[in-house]
Amino acid sequence: MSDLHFSTALELADKIKKKEIGCLELLEFYLERVEQFNGSLNAIIHLDPEGARVRAKEADTALAAGDIWGPFHGVPMSIKESFDVAGQPSTFGVPAHKNNIADNDCLAVKRMKEAGVTLFGKTNVPLMLSDWQSFNEIYGTTNNPWDVTRTPGGSSGGSAAALAAGLTGIDAGSDIGASIRNPAHYCGIFGHKPTMGILPKVGHALPGNDVPSDISVIGPLARGADDLRIATLTMAGVTGRDAAGLSLTLPETKKREISDFRVGVLLEAPCCAQDNELTDQLQDTIDRLGTLGVKIDDKVKPVEDLERANLIYLMLLRAATGERLSKEALEEHRERANKSDPEDFSYKTIVDRAVTMSHHEWLAWNNERELLQRQWERFFGDYDLLLTPVAASAAFPHDQAGDRADRTIPINNGQEPTVDQLFWAGLPGVVYLPATSAPVGLTRSGLPCGLQIIGPYMQDLTTMHFSKLIETNLGGFIAPEGYS
């Protein structure tokens, strides 16, 4: 069974269906790996072994009777702590919500269970899902399997670390500021941020938050591109009032071979200083894609003004996350915003203005977003995809000191603001576009990195298909050493 832990979810399901291994046997295999390796990683922070064993036994019984539940029949699954699972904590890493126990499974969990998974644990997050690191006062710090002194990313960092170390078969996370894409990039796995709204977020919220946040989505993380596709299709679909008259059918791409694609490439931008090691590895990937026949244009700009697009994202992002703030905190932001220089567009001042803007002001920013969306539509009239970095560098060393907005990360021979790399998160995020992070090898320092594949609205199957073509032609997931 030496190859099981790094198999894809669909490979595991195939072994189960061929009766090469039982569902309970596979669950016990992963539980033993959690016991062996999770202590140094702290990726999985809550386990339900007995409930999972009951589920696995039922899956074995069903299979013996010829009843296959779905494409992930019997596959052990973990999930980000913020997803409601009946009887389990959903705290978002917030101490005040330490005793928040879910009454029901969220819709995504229900749909994944209908596809056959055996859910056995939950994975770590940062406070309020708001960091590129994954640490909080309730559960502690999660480490990167490639280097435990470094972050696995956030906010779905526990999910990515568990997958990279072979502690789970598949996982799901959420993303408003690269929280799926960033951990996938830092840990060397696949992650998909879907078109906003196609994967309902029902049951992914703290008590009292009944309206999905702007820009925020949920989506899968996995060791294989095909897993992303099937998990996305499993969790996708209308619900609630929309189900009375709407349905969802994601279009298949008509371009099947890698040489069929015409792509734009944007590896550097004025909004975010890039680490040369990462840029060099991504450029090597682009060059190799060119030798395979991909038609590449590296002189593109998807929108007219990248810096303005970044500002639109930051204003709408922080307006969305501002709902989490107390009245006292909002008043402090308002006081600083009122005193700020009108020409001050530093990150903290942007936050002050964004979280306290009037509805009329929000409508103006939202109107600018609409104009951005139209620019993207024109861009995708000429190109199938846009390829970009996910972040400014590979995984950086743990740094939990002070306020996140004040922290820096090592870039080349200096230090750059951590928050600058929100640019790459927001490029597709603010306009609701799908974006897949696909692993594309290691930097010179031996750290994994991912390429962000951005596609047209609703073309999720296209970005994931291109990630599959990269996996097939250039290689995909690479296992870190020490977890065999």
Stockholm file with secondary structure:
# STOCKHOLM 1.0

chainA/1-484         MSDLHFSTALELADKIKKKEIGCLELLEFYLERVEQFNGSLNAIIHLDPEGARVRAKEADTALAAGDIWGPFHGVPMSIKESFDVAGQPSTFGVPAHKNNIADNDCLAVKRMKEAGVTLFGKTNVPLMLSDWQSFNEIYGTTNNPWDVTRTPGGSSGGSAAALAAGLTGIDAGSDIGASIRNPAHYCGIFGHKPTMGILPKVGHALPGNDVPSDISVIGPLARGADDLRIATLTMAGVTGRDAAGLSLTLPETKKREISDFRVGVLLEAPCCAQDNELTDQLQDTIDRLGTLGVKIDDKVKPVEDLERANLIYLMLLRAATGERLSKEALEEHRERANKSDPEDFSYKTIVDRAVTMSHHEWLAWNNERELLQRQWERFFGDYDLLLTPVAASAAFPHDQAGDRADRTIPINNGQEPTVDQLFWAGLPGVVYLPATSAPVGLTRSGLPCGLQIIGPYMQDLTTMHFSKLIETNLGGFIAPEGYS
#=GR chainA/1-484 SS CTTGGGSCHHHHHHHHHTTSSCHHHHHHHHHHHHHHHHHHHCCEEEECHHHHHHHHHHHHHHHHTTCCCSTTTTCEEEEETTSCCTTSBCCTTCGGGTTCBCSSCCHHHHHHHHTTCEEEEEECCCGGGCSSSCEETTTEECCBTTBTTBCCCSSSHHHHHHHHTTSCSBEEEEESSSTTHHHHHHHTCEEEECSTTSSCCTTCSCTTCCSCCTTCEEEEEESSHHHHHHHHHHHCSCCGGGGGTCCCCCCCCSCCSGGGCEEEECCCBTTBCCCHHHHHHHHHHHHHHHHTTCEEESSCCSSSCHHHHHHHHHHHHHHHHGGGSCHHHHHHHHHHHHHSCTTCCCHHHHHHHHHHCCHHHHHHHHHHHHHHHHHHHHHTTTCSEEEEESSSSSCCBCCCCSCGGGCEEEETTEEEEGGGGHHHHHHHHTTTCCEEEEEEEECTTSCEEEEEEECSTTCHHHHHHHHHHHHHHHCCCCCCTTCC
#=GC SS_cons         CTTGGGSCHHHHHHHHHTTSSCHHHHHHHHHHHHHHHHHHHCCEEEECHHHHHHHHHHHHHHHHTTCCCSTTTTCEEEEETTSCCTTSBCCTTCGGGTTCBCSSCCHHHHHHHHTTCEEEEEECCCGGGCSSSCEETTTEECCBTTBTTBCCCSSSHHHHHHHHTTSCSBEEEEESSSTTHHHHHHHTCEEEECSTTSSCCTTCSCTTCCSCCTTCEEEEEESSHHHHHHHHHHHCSCCGGGGGTCCCCCCCCSCCSGGGCEEEECCCBTTBCCCHHHHHHHHHHHHHHHHTTCEEESSCCSSSCHHHHHHHHHHHHHHHHGGGSCHHHHHHHHHHHHHSCTTCCCHHHHHHHHHHCCHHHHHHHHHHHHHHHHHHHHHTTTCSEEEEESSSSSCCBCCCCSCGGGCEEEETTEEEEGGGGHHHHHHHHTTTCCEEEEEEEECTTSCEEEEEEECSTTCHHHHHHHHHHHHHHHCCCCCCTTCC
//
